[in-house]
């Protein structure tokens, strides 16, 4: 699909679901599963006389993210009021951060690296700023927003801590956008700030423009796949409109995941309409101590773990496949620490076990889905010692582990390779006609003998190449004996 020259920038809102508390009070940051309006207090409801007090853990997480994105950080962050009216915003303003009007966001400018598995390489994008802010409440409807007679307000989410990451319009393509957001979510998961698989844990606004048109904002996309699709559609829509002599107006649009189109919502607001000014109830928060407190979280950078794995000679795509799931990384590092071959363990985890889990509908993000490092290390050691081939472990042991990771190792293993010679001896003794055919020059008889040996393994998976080589060795020995006679 061809587009006119375009620009894509993002505003990514990430809930700090694992912060424990809301941003300015002690209500829970993860409100899911709670009865409506039960996770509230005077502060997050904006009641008169209730004063916000910034909680430390959300600020630590935001500081760690800013440091991982190589941000320029001010001496102190200054919270700002952003004024607009909506029923789920009880104070009629949102406490956020703004670069201007006396405000100071936690990140003024940065440079973020992210891995693109499609290109098998690292890319970079400029970060314009990172803000810390509170989430508004939620408005729910009987049906759609246009057809419902009633609207219901749930303030459980009101005050939940967010970080907003704003990029420069440098993203190269809709797929590139998706890869960047996926990597950002992985960082947030690794530092312990966000569980990105929770409903509503992140929302993305995409700013899209083609040459000859105004900037269009696509609001509140909560899936990386939908984000890619929405931008593809919008680039197509705008390119077609401009190419036909039309004009792309500045507006806000929404994404319809059912019809897979963007739809107009409203004219785009200007920054001046929000009447930003520093929040008089919240003093500036010094950054020096927060930076020191956040240094330990930086050790959890996914890129560092990628480097650790690839240092063992593991291909970068396999390393990425391991790092993509934190439990897989834990199993890998522990198994290698126990002396297992890093390349065998990487292939086992990144290629075969993960694929089997997905095929069987097992969630690879869960710790309980993965076998113990001891089991993986033991299987890798059997392969390294030559007692089993990789394929025998792959086809016999790994499917059982994917279905039940606690299966005892003795139940995972097929008969040992030392038994193979006995099986082949029995096959050659039984299939005398096929042996005679091969010795008389009919090469295809070898395939028949290999198949017979595999059948005698009673359903266990065996490396056919190994069986073939052993049979061939026996047949050549018989050929030599016949010549001697």
NUBALO-463576 format. One record per residue (C-alpha): residue number from 1; residue in one letter; chain; x, y, z. Coordinates in steps of 0.25 Angstrom, whole numbers. Layout:
N
    i  aa  ch      X      Y      Z
  NUM   a   A      X      Y      Z
...
This chain:
485
    i  aa  ch      X      Y      Z
    1   x   A      0      0      0
    2   x   A      6     13     -4
    3   x   A      4     26      4
    4   x   A      8     41      2
    5   x   A     20     45     10
    6   x   A     15     45     25
    7   x   A     19     47     39
    8   x   A     15     39     51
    9   x   A     16     43     66
   10   x   A     11     37     78
   11   x   A      5     40     92
   12   x   A      5     27    100
   13   x   A     -2     27    113
   14   x   A      3     16    122
   15   x   A     -4     12    135
   16   x   A      6      9    147
   17   x   A     -3     -3    151
   18   x   A      7     -9    160
   19   x   A     10      4    168
   20   x   A      2      0    179
   21   x   A     -5     13    181
   22   x   A    -11     24    173
   23   x   A     -3     36    170
   24   x   A     -7     45    181
   25   x   A    -15     36    191
   26   x   A    -14     22    197
   27   x   A    -25     16    189
   28   x   A    -21      4    180
   29   x   A    -14      6    167
   30   x   A    -20     -7    161
   31   x   A    -35     -5    163
   32   x   A    -40    -17    154
   33   x   A    -50    -26    159
   34   x   A    -55    -16    170
   35   x   A    -69    -11    171
   36   x   A    -72      2    164
   37   x   A    -68     15    173
   38   x   A    -62      6    184
   39   x   A    -47     10    181
   40   x   A    -49     24    185
   41   x   A    -46     35    195
   42   x   A    -47     50    197
   43   x   A    -34     52    190
   44   x   A    -37     45    177
   45   x   A    -51     50    177
   46   x   A    -46     64    178
   47   x   A    -55     68    190
   48   x   A    -53     81    196
   49   x   A    -42     82    206
   50   x   A    -35     69    202
   51   x   A    -20     72    198
   52   x   A    -12     63    188
   53   x   A      1     57    193
   54   x   A     10     51    183
   55   x   A     13     36    186
   56   x   A     28     32    185
   57   x   A     26     18    177
   58   x   A     20     24    165
   59   x   A     30     35    164
   60   x   A     41     24    165
   61   x   A     36     17    153
   62   x   A     34     29    145
   63   x   A     48     33    148
   64   x   A     54     20    144
   65   x   A     47     20    131
   66   x   A     52     34    128
   67   x   A     66     29    131
   68   x   A     65     17    122
   69   x   A     61     27    111
   70   x   A     73     35    113
   71   x   A     65     47    117
   72   x   A     69     61    121
   73   x   A     62     63    135
   74   x   A     60     76    142
   75   x   A     65     79    156
   76   x   A     50     77    161
   77   x   A     37     73    155
   78   x   A     26     82    156
   79   x   A     11     77    155
   80   x   A      2     86    146
   81   x   A    -14     87    146
   82   x   A    -20     84    132
   83   x   A    -34     89    132
   84   x   A    -45     83    124
   85   x   A    -59     79    127
   86   x   A    -64     64    127
   87   x   A    -73     56    136
   88   x   A    -62     46    140
   89   x   A    -52     57    144
   90   x   A    -58     61    158
   91   x   A    -49     74    160
   92   x   A    -51     79    146
   93   x   A    -36     79    144
   94   x   A    -26     68    143
   95   x   A    -13     68    151
   96   x   A     -2     66    140
   97   x   A     11     72    136
   98   x   A     14     82    125
   99   x   A     26     88    119
  100   x   A     23    103    120
  101   x   A     15    112    128
  102   x   A     24    110    140
  103   x   A     22     94    139
  104   x   A     34     84    138
  105   x   A     31     70    134
  106   x   A     40     58    138
  107   x   A     46     57    125
  108   x   A     49     69    116
  109   x   A     56     62    104
  110   x   A     61     47    102
  111   x   A     65     37     92
  112   x   A     59     23     93
  113   x   A     65     10     87
  114   x   A     56     -1     84
  115   x   A     58    -15     77
  116   x   A     51    -18     64
  117   x   A     50    -33     62
  118   x   A     46    -31     47
  119   x   A     59    -24     44
  120   x   A     67    -31     55
  121   x   A     73    -18     59
  122   x   A     72     -7     69
  123   x   A     65      6     65
  124   x   A     63     20     72
  125   x   A     53     30     74
  126   x   A     54     44     80
  127   x   A     45     46     93
  128   x   A     39     60     93
  129   x   A     35     59    108
  130   x   A     30     49    119
  131   x   A     19     54    128
  132   x   A     14     48    141
  133   x   A     -1     50    143
  134   x   A    -14     45    149
  135   x   A    -24     36    141
  136   x   A    -38     41    141
  137   x   A    -50     32    144
  138   x   A    -58     24    134
  139   x   A    -71     27    127
  140   x   A    -79     15    123
  141   x   A    -92     14    115
  142   x   A   -104      4    113
  143   x   A   -100      3     99
  144   x   A    -92     12     90
  145   x   A    -89     26     94
  146   x   A    -99     31     83
  147   x   A   -110     21     86
  148   x   A   -110     20    101
  149   x   A   -120     27    109
  150   x   A   -112     26    122
  151   x   A    -97     29    126
  152   x   A    -91     23    138
  153   x   A    -78     29    145
  154   x   A    -68     20    152
  155   x   A    -58     27    159
  156   x   A    -49     15    163
  157   x   A    -39     19    153
  158   x   A    -39     34    157
  159   x   A    -25     37    161
  160   x   A    -18     25    157
  161   x   A     -3     28    153
  162   x   A      0     30    138
  163   x   A     13     33    131
  164   x   A     10     40    117
  165   x   A     22     37    107
  166   x   A     21     47     96
  167   x   A     30     44     83
  168   x   A     35     53     72
  169   x   A     28     50     59
  170   x   A     40     40     55
  171   x   A     33     27     54
  172   x   A     36     20     41
  173   x   A     23     12     38
  174   x   A     11      6     45
  175   x   A     19     -6     48
  176   x   A     30      2     54
  177   x   A     20      9     63
  178   x   A     15     -5     68
  179   x   A     29    -10     71
  180   x   A     33      3     79
  181   x   A     20      2     87
  182   x   A     23    -13     90
  183   x   A     37    -10     94
  184   x   A     32      1    103
  185   x   A     22     -8    110
  186   x   A     33    -18    112
  187   x   A     42     -8    119
  188   x   A     30     -4    128
  189   x   A     27    -19    131
  190   x   A     42    -22    134
  191   x   A     44    -10    144
  192   x   A     31    -15    151
  193   x   A     23     -3    148
  194   x   A     12     -8    139
  195   x   A      5    -21    135
  196   x   A      2    -18    121
  197   x   A     -8    -30    119
  198   x   A    -18    -23    129
  199   x   A    -30    -17    122
  200   x   A    -28     -2    120
  201   x   A    -13     -3    125
  202   x   A     -9      6    113
  203   x   A    -15     15    103
  204   x   A     -9     21     91
  205   x   A    -12     34     83
  206   x   A     -6     34     69
  207   x   A     -3     47     62
  208   x   A     -3     45     47
  209   x   A     -1     54     36
  210   x   A      2     53     21
  211   x   A      8     64     12
  212   x   A     -2     74      9
  213   x   A    -11     71     20
  214   x   A    -13     75     35
  215   x   A    -10     67     47
  216   x   A    -20     57     51
  217   x   A    -20     50     65
  218   x   A    -26     36     67
  219   x   A    -30     35     81
  220   x   A    -30     24     92
  221   x   A    -25     11     85
  222   x   A    -23      0     95
  223   x   A    -16    -11     86
  224   x   A     -3    -11     79
  225   x   A     -9    -18     67
  226   x   A    -21     -8     66
  227   x   A    -11      3     67
  228   x   A     -4     -2     55
  229   x   A    -17     -4     47
  230   x   A    -22      9     51
  231   x   A    -10     17     46
  232   x   A    -10      8     33
  233   x   A    -24     12     30
  234   x   A    -22     27     34
  235   x   A    -10     28     25
  236   x   A    -18     22     14
  237   x   A    -30     31     16
  238   x   A    -22     44     17
  239   x   A    -14     40      5
  240   x   A    -26     37     -4
  241   x   A    -33     50      1
  242   x   A    -21     59     -3
  243   x   A    -18     51    -16
  244   x   A    -33     54    -20
  245   x   A    -32     69    -17
  246   x   A    -38     69     -4
  247   x   A    -33     75      9
  248   x   A    -30     67     22
  249   x   A    -35     76     34
  250   x   A    -29     76     48
  251   x   A    -38     67     56
  252   x   A    -39     56     66
  253   x   A    -43     43     62
  254   x   A    -46     29     68
  255   x   A    -43     15     64
  256   x   A    -54      5     61
  257   x   A    -48     -8     63
  258   x   A    -60    -15     57
  259   x   A    -61     -8     44
  260   x   A    -46     -5     44
  261   x   A    -48     10     41
  262   x   A    -45     23     48
  263   x   A    -57     32     51
  264   x   A    -58     47     54
  265   x   A    -60     51     68
  266   x   A    -58     66     70
  267   x   A    -49     77     65
  268   x   A    -35     77     71
  269   x   A    -33     86     84
  270   x   A    -22     95     85
  271   x   A    -12     95     97
  272   x   A    -17    109    101
  273   x   A    -31    104    103
  274   x   A    -26     95    115
  275   x   A    -22    108    123
  276   x   A     -9    101    129
  277   x   A     -3    106    142
  278   x   A      5    100    153
  279   x   A     -3     93    164
  280   x   A     -2    102    176
  281   x   A     -5     90    186
  282   x   A      7     82    181
  283   x   A     21     87    184
  284   x   A     33     84    174
  285   x   A     38     70    175
  286   x   A     53     69    175
  287   x   A     59     59    166
  288   x   A     73     56    172
  289   x   A     68     46    182
  290   x   A     58     40    172
  291   x   A     69     37    162
  292   x   A     77     30    173
  293   x   A     65     22    177
  294   x   A     62     18    163
  295   x   A     76     13    159
  296   x   A     74     -1    163
  297   x   A     62     -2    154
  298   x   A     71      2    142
  299   x   A     78    -12    144
  300   x   A     65    -18    139
  301   x   A     66    -12    125
  302   x   A     62    -23    115
  303   x   A     74    -18    106
  304   x   A     84    -22    117
  305   x   A     78    -36    117
  306   x   A     78    -37    102
  307   x   A     93    -34    103
  308   x   A     95    -45    113
  309   x   A     88    -55    105
  310   x   A     95    -52     92
  311   x   A    109    -52     98
  312   x   A    107    -67     99
  313   x   A    106    -67     84
  314   x   A     91    -68     84
  315   x   A     85    -62     71
  316   x   A     78    -48     74
  317   x   A     64    -52     70
  318   x   A     65    -64     79
  319   x   A     70    -55     90
  320   x   A     58    -46     88
  321   x   A     48    -58     88
  322   x   A     53    -61    102
  323   x   A     53    -47    108
  324   x   A     39    -45    102
  325   x   A     34    -54    114
  326   x   A     40    -51    128
  327   x   A     38    -65    133
  328   x   A     45    -71    121
  329   x   A     57    -61    124
  330   x   A     57    -66    138
  331   x   A     58    -81    134
  332   x   A     68    -78    123
  333   x   A     78    -71    133
  334   x   A     76    -81    144
  335   x   A     78    -93    134
  336   x   A     91    -87    129
  337   x   A     96    -83    142
  338   x   A     95    -98    146
  339   x   A    104   -101    134
  340   x   A     95   -104    123
  341   x   A     99   -101    109
  342   x   A     94    -87    106
  343   x   A     91    -90     91
  344   x   A     83   -103     94
  345   x   A     75    -96    105
  346   x   A     72    -84     96
  347   x   A     67    -93     85
  348   x   A     58   -101     95
  349   x   A     52    -89    101
  350   x   A     51    -79     90
  351   x   A     47    -88     78
  352   x   A     41   -101     83
  353   x   A     35    -99     97
  354   x   A     29    -85     94
  355   x   A     23    -91     81
  356   x   A     17   -103     88
  357   x   A     11    -94     99
  358   x   A      4    -85     89
  359   x   A     -1    -97     81
  360   x   A     -7   -103     93
  361   x   A    -13    -90     98
  362   x   A     -3    -88    110
  363   x   A      0    -74    115
  364   x   A     15    -72    114
  365   x   A     15    -60    123
  366   x   A     11    -68    135
  367   x   A     22    -74    143
  368   x   A     14    -87    146
  369   x   A     14    -90    131
  370   x   A     29    -92    130
  371   x   A     37   -104    135
  372   x   A     48   -103    145
  373   x   A     62    -98    142
  374   x   A     67   -112    147
  375   x   A     58   -119    137
  376   x   A     63   -111    126
  377   x   A     77   -112    130
  378   x   A     76   -127    132
  379   x   A     70   -129    118
  380   x   A     81   -120    112
  381   x   A     92   -128    119
  382   x   A     86   -141    113
  383   x   A     87   -135     99
  384   x   A    101   -130    101
  385   x   A    106   -143    106
  386   x   A    101   -150     94
  387   x   A     91   -159    101
  388   x   A     79   -153     93
  389   x   A     79   -145     80
  390   x   A     72   -131     81
  391   x   A     60   -136     72
  392   x   A     58   -148     82
  393   x   A     56   -138     94
  394   x   A     48   -128     85
  395   x   A     38   -138     80
  396   x   A     37   -146     93
  397   x   A     40   -138    105
  398   x   A     36   -124    101
  399   x   A     21   -126     97
  400   x   A     19   -133    111
  401   x   A     26   -121    118
  402   x   A     17   -111    110
  403   x   A      5   -119    115
  404   x   A     10   -121    129
  405   x   A     23   -114    133
  406   x   A     24   -122    146
  407   x   A     25   -135    139
  408   x   A     36   -143    145
  409   x   A     48   -144    136
  410   x   A     48   -159    136
  411   x   A     35   -159    130
  412   x   A     39   -150    119
  413   x   A     50   -158    113
  414   x   A     49   -169    102
  415   x   A     58   -181    102
  416   x   A     73   -178    102
  417   x   A     81   -177     89
  418   x   A     88   -189     94
  419   x   A     76   -197     91
  420   x   A     76   -193     77
  421   x   A     86   -203     72
  422   x   A     77   -214     78
  423   x   A     65   -209     70
  424   x   A     72   -208     57
  425   x   A     78   -222     59
  426   x   A     64   -227     61
  427   x   A     59   -219     48
  428   x   A     70   -225     40
  429   x   A     67   -239     45
  430   x   A     52   -238     42
  431   x   A     53   -230     29
  432   x   A     62   -240     21
  433   x   A     56   -237      8
  434   x   A     58   -222      9
  435   x   A     72   -225     13
  436   x   A     75   -234      1
  437   x   A     68   -223     -8
  438   x   A     78   -212     -3
  439   x   A     90   -221     -4
  440   x   A     86   -224    -18
  441   x   A     86   -209    -22
  442   x   A     72   -205    -19
  443   x   A     74   -192    -11
  444   x   A     60   -189     -8
  445   x   A     60   -201      2
  446   x   A     68   -193     11
  447   x   A     56   -184     13
  448   x   A     47   -196     17
  449   x   A     57   -201     27
  450   x   A     58   -187     33
  451   x   A     43   -186     34
  452   x   A     42   -200     40
  453   x   A     52   -196     51
  454   x   A     44   -184     55
  455   x   A     31   -192     56
  456   x   A     38   -201     66
  457   x   A     42   -190     75
  458   x   A     27   -191     80
  459   x   A     23   -176     77
  460   x   A     35   -170     82
  461   x   A     41   -159     73
  462   x   A     55   -162     68
  463   x   A     64   -155     59
  464   x   A     62   -161     46
  465   x   A     76   -157     41
  466   x   A     82   -164     53
  467   x   A     74   -177     50
  468   x   A     78   -176     35
  469   x   A     93   -174     38
  470   x   A     93   -186     48
  471   x   A     85   -195     38
  472   x   A     94   -191     27
  473   x   A    107   -194     35
  474   x   A    101   -208     38
  475   x   A     97   -211     23
  476   x   A    111   -207     18
  477   x   A    117   -216     28
  478   x   A    108   -227     23
  479   x   A    113   -223      9
  480   x   A    127   -224     13
  481   x   A    125   -238     19
  482   x   A    118   -243      6
  483   x   A    130   -238     -2
  484   x   A    140   -246      7
  485   x   A    132   -258      6
